[in-house]
Amino acid sequence: MLHIALATVAEVDVLVSWNFKHFVRLDKIRSFNAVNLEQGYQPLTIHSPREVIDHGSEE
């Protein structure tokens, strides 16, 4: 959970992780963000690397 806390406090744009068991799951992301909002922090965007990799531009 240290990754989530540090990303929240640092106000990162996106946390990218392969950790599908603990981080990259909709139910977990909703729980993290509920706590963040309750504590006065911004919601955290969490994606897998596949969701953020640019595979080149189409011309």
Phi, psi and omega per residue, in radians:
M1 nan -0.235 3.120
L2 -1.039 -0.649 3.121
H3 -1.027 -0.777 -3.114
I4 -1.149 -0.797 -3.128
A5 -1.091 -0.796 -3.132
L6 -1.145 -0.725 3.115
A7 -1.121 -0.661 3.124
T8 -1.142 -0.899 -3.097
V9 -1.138 -0.619 -3.140
A10 -1.383 -0.115 3.139
E11 0.954 0.818 3.107
V12 -1.156 2.673 3.129
D13 -1.245 -0.781 -3.111
V14 -2.576 2.348 2.991
L15 -1.724 2.148 -3.120
V16 -1.890 2.259 -3.060
S17 -2.615 2.578 2.984
W18 -1.588 -0.035 -3.043
N19 -1.378 1.411 -3.109
F20 -1.269 -0.399 -3.120
K21 -1.259 -0.676 -3.029
H22 -1.999 -0.431 -3.020
F23 -2.065 -0.900 -2.985
V24 -1.550 1.135 3.104
R25 -2.462 2.335 -3.062
L26 -0.982 -0.736 -3.134
D27 -1.119 -0.681 3.116
K28 -1.206 -0.768 3.141
I29 -1.042 -0.739 3.107
R30 -1.097 -0.693 3.109
S31 -1.151 -0.791 3.107
F32 -1.013 -0.794 -3.075
N33 -1.250 -0.523 3.056
A34 -1.098 -0.761 3.100
V35 -1.154 -0.776 3.130
N36 -0.985 -0.849 -3.128
L37 -1.127 -0.706 3.115
E38 -1.073 -0.588 -3.110
Q39 -1.623 0.056 3.084
G40 1.549 0.244 3.107
Y41 -1.745 2.859 3.097
Q42 -1.350 2.688 3.039
P43 -1.080 2.637 -3.130
L44 -1.859 2.320 3.080
T45 -1.642 2.179 -3.118
I46 -2.174 2.222 3.140
H47 -2.371 2.817 2.993
S48 -1.452 2.781 3.101
P49 -0.984 -0.614 3.134
R50 -1.074 -0.484 -3.130
E51 -1.396 -0.291 -3.065
V52 -2.046 -0.090 -3.138
I53 -1.314 2.315 3.068
D54 -1.572 2.076 -3.105
H55 -1.616 0.386 3.137
G56 1.752 2.758 -3.128
S57 -1.596 2.584 3.083
E58 -1.626 2.254 -3.134
E59 -2.031 nan nan
